[in-house]
């Protein structure tokens, strides 16, 4: 495969020289013609005729010529010249015509003045404008206050007290904190490690989904160690000028070694650390920057206490040379928190908010499965905003529950106008989900049912909350989830004999779950334990791509459709057996618009299941 090589970029001085040459050519060729006075030569007879007609206004008598200004037929003043004749009456004629004597043609400037005005002054102006443009461009790129600051690192440097973060501010990441505490301990007391021959890790790579607290952990390490903290983003190394990124890397490590012991934090390191020679179009500047980073990490002395921390949510895209021991010796996963971690994170963010004393943080943690620390912080803030809107002095449990729905599904659209028939369809759709979920074993309990539309586009939803955290799921549990997802459409078909677009999101989720069972989880007898799909960017959405032949992909599609068809039939059978209860619950939801889990459970307990599910 032919490699697409980007031509090297010209340095800034190259364009500087081109502009200077153009300016000099204009000055030497064009300016003289512009500045030269336009003079028309006439014979002596024409001069006398113009004098008699009164057109001549001013005369300059030179040694061999006569220069004069006169008005032409169009009323415009022009400058003319003629030869000087032996005419003794010329002066009298000029006086009788009231012509003045003066300087008609300007004197030629001296060579020194011509040089100063024609060459030196434009050059000084050009250099001044260039310096001004260079300074503005440098400041825009963050290179410093002047032109000479190109290539300087613009990392933000904090002293220990300025980070304001310690491990007490980080919750839900106990394993990551334990891995980083050794670095802090080494910076505090390096002698006990040197005594046994242990070396400080040169670098630690923090990997995990967005919002899990990678930057916060790096700040906490610096705060605990009480050492200077250099913070810079990987994108700040990538410049439009060749060599600038590598120069910034050199300057960053120079500053770090001068302030050792210290911590250097490079956020989003994948901006400069992507794999090289992967068949794609390359970026010479990025590769030079990466090579310089690798060289600097090999060259500095780790015993002085310079620790490199980096964060990324795309570890699979990093160059292997960057990940080898001796550069980034440790890979610290910063994963999404479990239920205990979520509860701890909620308590940390609630410290600065006035909360009601009876807040059940564990219930909120159970209802926010799969959320990151940043999302949990946003939930606390949204709850506080809701309390302010209702003129209350503290946050209550209902504020937190509403905040969960706001973050996950958007704000309520209370002003949305929905017809009575559509409301009825939505009610049966949501009750279909809840009823099938309640009738199946190994399904999460129903927490809330509502038909109030949300800004995310949902016209209603059924919230299920597990009573505890699950790390493994059986084939039966996954099949039950698919059955619950298809139950909304099954209810529409059973009651109204039609299908609507309201099940689009359910269909998408059911299809994705069924495909995962077939291609990645080995839950299909036709393929046994064969992996047919590869996950790309596990921390950024987890997009997948098939790794099988076209014939196998067609069989995968068939198995997926069979799973969904079987789940759809099962949901329809459950609803048909409990049709009277379906009507009763739908009418109750239509009247109240929102049903709590307790209200739903009370009605379900009065009506035992009619079939085994």
C-alpha positions in Angstrom: 0.0 0.0 0.0 1.4 3.4 -1.0 1.9 5.6 2.0 0.5 9.1 1.9 3.4 11.3 2.9 2.6 14.9 3.8 5.2 17.3 2.4 7.3 19.1 5.0 6.0 22.5 6.1 8.0 25.6 5.3 9.4 27.5 8.3 8.0 30.9 9.1 11.2 32.7 7.9 10.6 31.4 4.4 7.4 33.3 4.0 9.0 36.3 5.8 11.7 36.5 3.1 9.2 36.2 0.2 7.2 39.1 1.5 10.4 41.2 1.9 11.5 40.5 -1.7 8.1 41.5 -3.1 8.2 44.7 -1.0 11.7 45.6 -2.3 10.6 44.9 -6.0 7.6 47.1 -5.6 9.7 49.9 -4.0 12.4 49.8 -6.8 10.1 49.4 -9.8 6.7 50.8 -9.1 7.2 53.6 -6.5 9.5 55.7 -8.8 6.9 55.8 -11.5 4.2 56.7 -9.0 6.2 59.4 -7.3 7.5 61.0 -10.5 5.8 64.3 -11.5 4.0 64.2 -14.9 5.6 67.0 -17.1 4.6 67.7 -20.7 7.2 69.3 -23.1 5.9 72.0 -25.6 7.7 74.3 -28.1 8.3 78.0 -27.4 5.5 79.2 -29.7 2.9 77.2 -27.8 4.3 78.7 -24.6 3.8 82.2 -26.0 0.2 81.4 -27.2 -0.7 80.0 -23.7 0.8 83.2 -22.2 -1.2 85.5 -24.3 -4.4 83.6 -23.6 -3.9 84.0 -19.9 -3.5 80.2 -19.2 0.0 80.4 -17.7 -0.1 80.9 -13.9 3.4 80.3 -12.6 6.8 80.2 -14.3 10.2 78.8 -13.2 13.1 80.0 -15.4 16.0 77.6 -15.3 19.4 77.7 -16.9 18.3 76.1 -20.3 14.6 75.5 -19.8 11.4 77.2 -18.7 9.0 75.3 -16.6 5.5 76.6 -16.1 2.1 75.6 -14.9 -0.9 76.4 -17.1 -4.6 75.6 -17.3 -5.7 73.4 -20.2 -9.0 73.5 -22.1 -10.7 71.3 -19.5 -9.8 73.6 -16.7 -7.1 71.3 -15.3 -3.7 72.5 -14.1 -0.7 70.9 -15.8 3.0 71.3 -15.7 4.9 72.1 -19.0 8.4 72.7 -20.1 10.0 74.5 -23.1 13.4 75.6 -24.1 14.9 79.0 -23.0 15.2 81.4 -26.0 17.1 84.7 -26.3 13.9 86.8 -25.6 14.6 90.1 -23.8 11.0 91.0 -23.5 10.0 87.7 -21.9 10.1 89.1 -18.3 7.9 92.1 -19.3 5.4 89.9 -21.0 5.2 87.7 -17.9 4.7 90.7 -15.6 2.0 92.2 -17.9 0.2 88.8 -17.8 0.3 88.8 -14.0 2.3 85.5 -14.0 4.1 84.7 -10.7 7.6 83.4 -10.5 8.2 80.4 -8.3 9.2 76.7 -7.9 7.0 74.8 -10.4 9.0 71.5 -10.5 10.0 70.1 -7.1 13.7 69.8 -6.5 15.1 66.3 -6.6 15.8 64.8 -3.1 19.3 64.0 -2.1 20.5 60.4 -2.5 20.7 59.9 1.2 17.1 61.2 1.7 15.9 59.0 -1.2 17.5 56.0 0.3 16.0 56.7 3.8 12.5 57.3 2.4 12.5 54.7 -0.4 14.3 51.8 1.2 15.0 52.1 4.9 11.6 53.4 6.1 9.5 50.7 4.3 11.9 48.1 5.7 11.5 49.4 9.3 7.7 49.4 8.9 7.7 45.9 7.4 9.8 44.6 10.3 7.6 46.3 12.9 4.4 44.8 11.3 6.0 41.4 11.2 7.0 41.6 14.9 3.5 42.6 15.8 1.9 39.7 13.8 4.4 37.3 15.3 3.6 38.4 18.8 -0.2 38.1 18.2 0.2 34.7 16.6 2.4 33.5 19.4 -0.1 34.6 22.1 -2.9 32.9 20.2 -1.1 29.6 20.1 -0.3 29.9 23.8 3.5 30.1 23.2 4.1 33.0 25.5 4.3 36.8 25.4 6.7 37.3 22.5 8.0 35.9 19.3 10.9 34.2 21.0 8.5 32.1 23.1 7.7 29.7 20.2 8.4 26.2 21.4 8.0 27.0 25.0 5.8 24.7 27.0 2.6 26.4 28.2 1.9 23.8 30.9 0.0 25.2 33.9 2.1 24.8 37.0 0.5 24.5 40.4 2.2 24.4 43.7 1.0 21.8 46.2 -1.6 24.0 47.9 -3.0 25.3 44.5 -4.3 21.9 43.4 -6.7 21.9 46.3 -7.3 18.1 45.9 -6.3 15.1 48.0 -7.4 11.5 48.0 -10.2 12.4 50.4 -11.8 14.3 47.4 -11.7 11.1 45.3 -14.3 8.4 46.0 -15.4 5.2 44.2 -11.9 4.5 42.8 -10.2 2.6 45.7 -8.1 0.4 43.5 -6.8 3.3 41.4 -6.0 5.3 44.6 -4.1 2.3 46.1 -1.9 2.0 42.9 -1.1 5.7 43.1 -0.5 5.9 46.8 2.9 4.1 46.3 4.0 7.0 44.1 3.1 9.5 46.8 4.9 7.4 49.4 8.0 7.3 47.2 8.0 11.1 46.8 7.7 11.5 50.5 10.3 8.9 51.6 12.4 7.7 48.7 15.2 6.4 50.9 13.4 3.3 52.0 12.8 2.3 48.4 16.4 3.0 47.4 17.7 1.0 50.3 16.2 -2.2 48.9 17.0 -1.3 45.3 13.4 -0.4 44.1 13.0 2.3 41.5 10.2 4.8 41.3 7.9 4.2 38.3 8.6 6.8 35.6 5.1 7.0 34.5 1.5 5.8 35.2 -1.2 5.7 32.5 -4.8 6.4 33.7 -7.3 4.7 31.4 -11.1 4.7 31.7 -14.3 6.2 30.3 -14.9 10.0 30.3 -16.0 11.5 33.6 -14.5 8.8 35.9 -12.1 11.2 37.6 -8.7 10.6 35.8 -7.7 14.3 36.0 -9.0 14.5 39.6 -6.8 11.5 40.6 -3.7 13.2 39.1 -4.4 16.4 41.0 -5.0 14.4 44.2 -1.6 12.7 43.8 0.1 16.1 43.6 -1.9 17.4 46.5 -1.0 14.4 48.7 2.7 14.5 47.7 2.9 18.3 48.2 5.0 18.7 45.0 4.6 21.0 42.0 2.1 19.8 39.5 2.5 20.4 35.7 -0.8 20.1 33.8 -1.0 20.1 30.0 -3.2 18.6 27.3 -1.8 16.4 24.6 -3.4 18.6 21.9 -1.3 21.6 23.1 1.8 19.8 21.8 0.5 19.6 18.2 1.4 22.8 16.3 1.1 24.1 12.8 4.8 24.7 12.6 7.2 21.8 12.2 9.3 21.2 15.3 7.2 23.3 17.7 5.6 20.3 19.4 9.0 18.6 20.0 10.4 21.9 21.3 7.6 22.1 23.8 8.2 18.6 25.0 11.9 19.4 25.6 11.0 22.6 27.4 8.4 20.8 29.6 10.8 18.2 30.7 13.5 20.8 31.3 11.2 22.7 33.6 10.1 19.5 35.4 13.7 18.5 36.1 14.4 22.0 37.5 11.5 21.7 39.9 12.0 18.0 40.8 10.4 16.3 42.7 7.3 17.1 40.8 4.4 15.5 38.8 3.8 16.1 35.1 0.3 15.3 34.0 -0.5 15.0 30.2 -4.3 14.8 29.6 -5.7 13.1 26.5 -2.2 11.8 25.6 -3.7 9.9 22.6 -3.6 13.3 20.7 0.2 12.8 20.3 0.6 9.1 21.2 -1.3 7.4 18.4 0.3 4.4 16.7 2.8 5.1 13.9 3.0 3.4 10.5 -0.5 2.0 10.6 -1.1 2.4 6.9 -3.1 5.6 7.4 -1.9 9.1 6.4 0.7 10.3 8.8 1.4 13.6 10.4 5.1 14.4 10.5 4.7 17.0 13.2 2.8 14.6 15.5 5.3 11.8 14.9 8.2 14.1 15.7 6.5 15.2 18.9 5.9 11.6 19.9 9.5 10.6 19.2 10.7 13.5 21.3 8.4 12.4 24.1 9.8 8.9 24.0 13.3 10.2 24.0 12.7 12.5 27.0 11.0 9.7 29.0 14.1 7.6 28.4 16.5 10.4 29.2 15.4 11.8 32.5 16.5 10.4 35.8 13.5 8.9 37.7 15.4 8.9 41.0 15.0 12.7 41.1 11.3 12.3 41.6 9.8 13.4 38.3 6.7 11.3 37.7 4.8 11.3 34.5 1.0 10.8 34.7 -1.1 10.6 31.6 -4.8 10.0 31.0 -6.7 8.7 28.0 -9.9 6.9 27.1 -8.5 5.4 24.0 -5.6 3.1 25.2 -5.9 0.8 22.2 -4.8 3.6 19.9 -1.6 4.3 21.7 1.8 3.4 20.3 3.4 0.3 21.8 6.7 2.1 22.3 4.9 4.5 24.7 3.4 1.8 26.8 6.5 -0.3 27.4 8.0 -0.6 30.9 10.5 2.2 31.5 8.2 4.8 30.1 4.7 4.1 31.4 5.4 1.4 33.9 1.9 1.2 35.3 -1.5 1.1 33.7 -4.2 2.2 36.2 -7.8 1.5 35.2 -10.3 4.1 36.3 -13.5 2.3 35.7 -17.2 3.3 36.2 -17.9 3.0 40.0 -20.0 0.1 41.5 -22.9 0.7 43.8 -20.7 1.2 46.9 -18.5 3.6 44.9 -21.5 5.6 43.6 -22.8 6.0 47.1 -19.4 7.3 48.3 -19.2 9.7 45.3 -22.7 11.0 46.1 -21.7 11.7 49.7 -18.5 13.5 48.6 -20.4 15.9 46.3 -23.2 16.4 48.8 -20.8 17.7 51.4 -21.1 21.3 50.1 -24.9 21.1 49.5 -27.5 21.4 52.2 -29.2 18.0 52.2 -32.1 16.7 54.2 -31.1 14.4 57.1 -33.2 11.4 55.8 -31.5 11.2 52.3 -31.1 7.6 51.2 -27.9 7.6 49.2 -27.9 3.9 48.7 -31.3 4.0 46.9 -29.9 6.7 44.6 -26.8 4.7 44.0 -28.9 1.7 43.0 -30.9 3.8 40.5 -27.8 5.2 38.8 -26.1 2.0 37.6 -23.6 2.7 34.9 -23.1 6.4 35.6 -19.8 8.1 36.0 -18.6 10.3 38.8 -19.2 13.4 36.7 -22.8 12.4 36.1 -23.3 11.8 39.8 -22.0 15.2 40.5 -24.4 16.6 38.0 -27.3 14.8 39.6 -26.4 16.4 43.0 -26.3 19.8 41.4 -29.6 19.3 39.5 -31.3 18.3 42.7 -30.0 21.5 44.4 -31.3 23.6 41.5 -34.8 21.9 41.8 -34.9 22.6 45.5 -34.1 26.3 44.8 -36.9 26.4 42.2 -39.4 25.2 44.8 -38.1 27.7 47.4 -36.8 25.1 49.7 -33.7 25.5 51.9 -32.5 21.9 51.5 -32.4 19.0 49.0 -34.9 16.2 49.6 -35.1 12.6 48.3 -37.6 13.5 45.6 -35.2 16.1 44.2 -32.5 13.5 43.8 -35.0 11.1 42.1 -36.2 13.7 39.7 -32.6 14.7 39.0 -31.8 11.2 38.0 -34.6 11.3 35.4 -33.5 14.7 34.3 -29.9 13.6 33.7 -30.8 10.3 32.0 -34.0 11.3 30.1 -34.1 15.1 30.1 -36.5 17.6 31.6 -40.3 17.1 31.7 -42.2 18.6 28.8 -45.3 19.6 30.8 -46.5 21.8 28.0 -46.5 19.1 25.3 -49.9 18.6 23.7 -50.7 14.9 23.2 -54.1 13.7 22.1 -56.2 11.4 24.3 -55.8 8.5 21.9 -52.0 8.8 21.9 -51.9 9.1 25.7 -53.9 5.9 25.9 -51.5 4.1 23.5 -48.5 5.3 25.5 -50.2 4.1 28.8 -50.7 0.6 27.5 -47.2 0.6 26.0 -45.5 1.4 29.3 -47.8 -0.9 31.4 -46.9 -3.6 28.9 -43.2 -3.2 29.9 -44.0 -3.1 33.6 -46.4 -6.0 33.7 -44.1 -8.4 31.7 -41.1 -7.4 33.8 -43.1 -8.1 37.0 -44.3 -11.5 35.8 -40.8 -12.8 34.9 -38.3 -14.2 37.3 -34.9 -12.7 37.5 -36.2 -9.2 36.4 -35.4 -6.0 38.2 -38.4 -4.6 40.2 -40.3 -1.8 38.7 -39.4 1.5 40.4 -41.5 4.0 38.4 -43.9 4.3 35.4 -44.7 7.6 33.8 -46.3 8.9 30.6 -45.0 12.4 31.0 -42.9 13.2 27.9 -39.3 14.2 28.3 -37.0 16.5 26.3 -34.9 13.5 25.2 -37.8 12.5 23.0 -39.2 9.8 25.3 -43.1 10.0 25.5 -42.9 7.9 28.7 -40.8 5.3 30.3 -40.7 2.4 32.8 -37.8 2.5 35.3 -36.5 -0.7 36.8 -34.0 -0.7 39.7 -32.1 -3.8 40.9 -32.0 -4.4 44.6 -28.3 -5.1 44.4 -25.4 -4.9 42.0 -24.9 -7.6 39.3 -21.6 -8.4 37.6 -22.8 -11.6 35.8 -25.9 -12.1 33.8 -27.3 -15.5 32.7 -28.9 -16.2 29.3 -32.3 -16.3 31.0 -31.8 -12.8 32.5 -30.7 -11.4 29.2 -33.7 -13.1 27.4 -36.0 -11.6 30.0 -34.7 -8.1 29.3 -35.4 -8.6 25.6 -38.9 -9.9 26.4 -39.5 -6.8 28.6 -38.3 -4.6 25.7 -40.7 -6.2 23.2 -43.7 -6.0 25.7 -44.6 -2.4 24.8 -45.2 -3.3 21.1 -46.9 -6.5 22.2 -49.4 -4.5 24.3 -50.2 -2.1 21.4 -50.9 -5.1 19.1 -53.0 -6.9 21.7 -55.2 -3.9 22.6 -55.3 -1.7 19.5 -54.4 -4.1 16.8 -51.7 -1.7 15.5 -48.1 -0.9 15.8 -46.6 2.6 16.4 -43.2 4.3 16.2 -43.1 4.5 20.0 -41.2 1.2 20.1 -38.2 2.4 18.1 -35.9 2.7 21.0 -37.0 -0.6 22.4 -36.3 -2.3 19.1 -32.9 -0.8 18.9 -31.9 -2.0 22.4 -33.5 -5.5 22.0 -31.6 -6.0 18.7 -28.3 -4.9 20.2 -28.7 -7.1 23.2 -29.7 -10.1 21.1 -26.7 -9.6 18.8 -24.4 -9.4 21.8 -25.7 -12.7 23.0 -25.0 -14.3 19.6 -21.7 -12.7 18.6 -19.8 -12.0 21.9 -21.3 -14.0 24.8 -21.5 -17.4 23.2 -25.2 -17.8 24.1 -26.3 -19.3 20.8 -26.1 -23.0 20.2 -25.5 -22.5 16.4 -22.1 -20.8 17.1 -21.2 -22.2 20.5 -18.4 -20.2 22.0 -17.2 -18.4 18.9 -16.5 -14.7 19.0 -17.9 -13.1 15.9 -17.6 -9.5 16.8 -14.8 -7.2 17.9 -15.3 -4.2 20.3 -13.7 -0.9 19.3 -13.1 2.0 21.7 -14.4 0.1 24.7 -14.4 3.4 26.8 -16.1 5.5 24.1 -19.4 3.8 23.4 -18.0 0.4 22.6 -18.8 0.3 18.9 -18.4 -3.2 17.4 -17.5 -4.6 14.0 -18.2 -8.1 12.7 -15.2 -10.4 12.3 -16.7 -13.2 10.2 -17.6 -14.1 6.6 -20.6 -12.8 4.8 -22.3 -16.2 5.1 -21.7 -16.3 8.9 -23.0 -12.7 9.2 -26.2 -13.8 7.5 -26.6 -16.7 9.9 -26.0 -14.3 12.8 -28.9 -12.1 11.5 -31.1 -15.1 11.4 -30.3 -16.2 15.0 -30.8 -12.6 16.3 -34.3 -12.4 14.6 -35.2 -15.8 16.1 -34.3 -14.6 19.6 -36.4 -11.4 19.2 -39.3 -13.3 17.6 -39.3 -15.8 20.5 -39.2 -13.0 23.1 -41.9 -11.0 21.4 -44.2 -14.1 21.4 -43.5 -14.7 25.0 -44.4 -11.1 25.9 -47.6 -11.4 24.0 -48.6 -14.6 25.8 -48.0 -13.0 29.2 -50.0 -10.0 28.4 -52.9 -12.0 26.9 -53.1 -14.1 30.1 -53.3 -10.9 32.2 -55.3 -8.8 29.8 -57.8 -7.6 32.5 -55.0 -6.5 34.7 -53.4 -4.8 31.8 -56.5 -2.7 31.2 -56.8 -1.9 34.9 -53.2 -0.7 35.3 -53.3 1.3 32.0 -56.5 3.1 33.2 -54.8 3.9 36.5 -51.7 5.2 34.8 -53.7 7.2 32.3 -55.5 8.9 35.3 -52.4 9.6 37.4 -49.8 9.9 34.7 -47.1 8.6 37.1 -47.2 5.4 39.2 -44.6 4.7 41.9 -43.1 1.2 42.3 -45.0 0.8 45.6 -48.4 1.5 44.0 -47.6 -0.8 41.1 -46.5 -3.7 43.4 -49.6 -3.3 45.6 -51.9 -3.9 42.6 -49.8 -6.8 41.3 -49.9 -8.5 44.7 -53.7 -8.5 44.5 -53.5 -10.4 41.1 -51.5 -13.6 41.1 -49.9 -14.6 37.8 -52.1 -16.8 35.5 -49.2 -18.4 33.6 -45.6 -19.4 34.6 -43.1 -17.0 33.1 
